[in-house]
Amino acid sequence: METTKAKILVIDDETIVHESCTRILTAKGYSINCAYTAQEGFAKIGEEPYDLVIIDVQMPGITGIEALKKIKADNPDIGVIMITGYPTPETAVEAMKLGAFDYLPKPFTPDELTAVVSKALEKKRVLIETQHLESAYQDATKAISSSLNLNEVLGLIVKSVVNLLDVRGCGVNLLDATGKRLETRVACGLSEGYLAKGPIFAEKSITEAIEGKTVFIKDVSNDSRIQYPSEAQNEGVVSILSIPLNAKDQVIGVLRVYTGAVRQFTDKEMDLIYRLAEQAGIAVMNAKLYQGIKNDYESLKKELPPHFKVDD
């Protein structure tokens, strides 16, 4: 969340607090508005959205704790910081339990205020990102579970990775019957030329992933684990994340994520990738089970006497 776009509401009955917060935070690029009472603050929140609200614990009429309860009940996505000239451990614990991001005693220095505001906005950003990824993952899994076609399911998975994480591309490579070569089953964001670069040998292409380890290649141009470094560079690929695909505790292939710049994936992003990779492994296993049942069924039909009829 960019500080120049963050809007903050200060609810406090003291003018000096309004003036101090406005002076300190405006200088840091934040947009500041102020209210003297909780009721006035509620009205302002109803008029326009705020990223963060700073509330004094002790105020006439509706207290800061009561205001915190209402704000979080009506607008759960708003971050809240509690400030007070009479700090107690009990009040701090209660505020945090009710959803406050932080608790700042008065008087505070400019550095203390900006630090707690920056921390609260970062926490809010991470929460929103997590909610977005989780919602998008749920939407993706609904679409995935609605299809029995393996290529369609794997296609939805790689598209989900590319769209949700905004990466260069993603592909699912499955081991062939010999276990020595990887065959690209589906891909998204990668050119036909790159996909046709040549055979992918398991022992030459990020071997650790085939052995069950997650591997992140930071720079494809100077890593010996990449089989086709020149082709990757020509494709605009800078980094590759390789996740093993498992079925019944056996590696059956890899899900690879390609980025156009060096990138560090967050824990939430990695969790999303792992869950989608798990979905891919399940899809492959289910497809094999289905094909086995279908083959058994066809064999049974051939063995039945001619006068028996089996409806397909």
N, C-alpha and C positions, 0 to 999 in steps of 0.2 A: 504494500500500500504506500503510495507516494505521499510524503508529508505535505506537498503543495496542494493535494486534493483532500486531505483529511480534515473533517469538520468536527470541532469540539465544542460542547456546551458546558459552561461552568455554572453550577447551581450553588450559590452561597449568599448569605445575608450580609456579607461585609464587602463594601466597595473596594477596600484595599486589596482584597483577594482577587476581585474581578480585574482590577488594574494590573496587578502583578502577573496573573496568569495570561492576560491579554498581551502584555508587553513581552514577556518571556517566550510565549509560544508563537506569537505572530512573527517574531524575529527568526523562528525556526521554520517558517513557511506554512504554519497551520492556519486554518480559518476559525476564528473564535467568536462565540456568541455567549451572552451571559443572562442569568435569571437570578432574582433575589429570593424567590420562594420555590418550593417544590411544585406548587400549582402552576406558577408561571413557567417553570421548566417543562412540565407535562404539555402545556399549550404549545411551546416552541417545538417540542419533539413531534407534536401532531402536525405542525405546519411544514416541516422539512426534515429530511433524514440527517442523522448525525452518526459519525463513526465512533465517537467516544464521549462519555459524560463524566465530568468531575463533580462530585457531590460532597458537600460538607455534612458530617454526621450530625452535628448539633445545629438545628435550625428551628425557629418558631413555627408552630403549627405542625405540619407534617415533617417528621424527622427524616434525616438522610437515610436511615435504615428502612423506614417505611417507603420512602421514595425509590430506593433500590429495588425493593420487592415489586413495586408496580411497574417500574421501567423494564425489569427483566421479564415480568409476566406479559406485558404488552409488546415489548420489542426485544426478544431474546438475543438478537444479533448485535445489539449495541453494547460496546465495551464500557465498563464502569470502573472508575477509580474513586475510592472514598478518601476524604481528607478530614482531619480533625485536630483541634488544639488540645484535646483531652484524650490522648490515645490510651487504650487499655487492651490487654491481650484478648479479653473476652469479646470486645467489640470487633477487633480485627478478625478473629476466628468466625464470628457470626457473619460479618460482611463477606468473607471469602466463601463461606458455605452457601450464601444466597446468590453467589455468582459474580461478585466483584473481582476484577482482574488484579487489583492491588490496593494497598492501604498506605497512605502517606501522612505522617504527623506534621502538624504546623509547629513552628514556622519551617518552611523548606527553602532550600537554596535553588537558584535557577537550574543548576546542574542536576539536582535531585528531581526536580519537576520534569525536566526534559527527558531524563533517563527513564522515569516511570511511565511517562506518556509513550515514549518510543517502544518500551517493552510491551505495554498494553496493546499498542497498534500492531506490533509484530505477532502477538498472541492471537489477536483478532484475525489477522491475515491467515495464519496457519489454520485456525478453526474453520474459516470460510473455505479455504482450499481443501481441507479434509472433508467437509460437508459436500463440496462440489464433486470431489472424486468419488466419494461413497455413493452419492446419488447417481452419478454417471455409471458407476460400476453396476449398480442395481438395475439400471435401464439396460445395460449391455447384457447382463446375465439373463434377463427376461427374454431378450431377442435370441440369445444363444440357445436357451432351453426350449424355444419354440420350434427348433429345426432338428431333424434327424440326419440331414445331409452333412457329411463330414467336411467337405470343402466349404460349404456355406458357414458352418459353425466356426471353422478355423479362420475363414475370411472375416467374420464379424469380430473375432478376437484380435487379429492384427490391426484391423481398422480402429478398434477401440483404443488400442495402445497408441497408435499414431495420433488420433484425434484428442484423446484425453491428456496425453503428455506433450503434445506438440513437438514430435520428433521427426527426423528425416524419413524414417521408414521402419518397417517391422516385417519379419518373416518367420514362418515355421518350417524348419528342416527336419525331416524324419529319416531315421536310419533305414537303409534298404535291408533286404533279407540276409545279406552277408554280414551286416554290421560294420562294414568298412567304408561305406559311402553315405553321404547325406544328400537327400533329394528334397529340393524346395517344393513344398506342397502348396503353400499360398504365400503371398507377399503383398504389402501395401506401401506405396511411396517410393518403390525402387523401379528403375527402368528395365525394359526388356533386355537391353544390352548387358546390363550388370548381372541380371539373373541368368543370362546365357554365357557367362564368362568361362565356364568349364566345369568339369566334375569337382565336387567337394569331397575330399577325402577326410574321413574322421580323424586319422592320425596326423593330419597336417593343418587342420582348421580348428583352432582353439580347443585342443584335445581335452583340457581339464573339464570343460562343460559336459563332454561325453562321459567323463568319469564321475559326473554328479555334482560338480562344483559350479557355483555362479562366478562368472569371469567378466571383469570390466577392462576392456582395452582402451586406454586413454587416447593413444595416438596410433592409428593404423599404419602410419607411414614408416615407423621404426620399431615395430614389434614383430618378432620372428614367428609369433603364433598365428599371424594372418597369412593365409595361403595366397590370396590375391591382393597384395597391398596397393599396387599401381591402379588396378581396376577400382578398388575402393576409393582411392583419392580422386580418380576421374569422375566417380559417381557423386563426389561431394561429401563423402562419409569421413568423419574425423574420429569418432569413437564408436565402439560396439560393445553392447552389453549382451552377454550370452547366458541364458537361463536353461538348465536341463529340464526336459519334459519327462515325467515319470508315469509309468503305468504298472501297478502292482510291484512297486519298489524296483523297477527296472527302467533304466534310461532308454527311451525310444526315439529321442531326437532333441532338438533345441529350439527355443524361441529366442530370436535375436532382435535387439533394438538398435537401430542405427541413428546416430545424431550428426548434425552438420557442424557442431561446435563442441568443444570439450564441455561436459556437463556433469554435475554431481546430482544424482537422484536423491530426493528426500526419503526418509523412512516411509512416509505415507505412499509415495510414488512406487517405491520398491515393493511395498505390501500389495499395492494394486497389481503390479506386474506379476508377482508371485501367484496371486489368486487367479489371474487370467491364464497364466501358464498351467496352473492346476486344472483349470477348465479345459484347456487344450488337451492335456494328458487324458482326462476323463473322456473327452469326445473321441479320441483315437481308440481308447480301450473299448468304449461302447460300440464304435463302428466295427471293430474286429469281432466283438461278441455277436453283433447282429449278422455280420457276414458269415460267421461260423454256423449260426442257427439257420440262416438261409441255405447254406450249402448242405447242411444235414437234412433240411426239409426237401431240397431238390433230390438228394440221394434216396430219401425215403420214397418219394413219388415214383422214382424209376424202379424200385424194388417191389412195389405193390403189384398184385395180379392185374391183368388188363381190365377185368370187370369192375375193379374198384375205381371210383371217381373221387378226386380230391379237388375241392374248390380253392382257387388261389385267393 
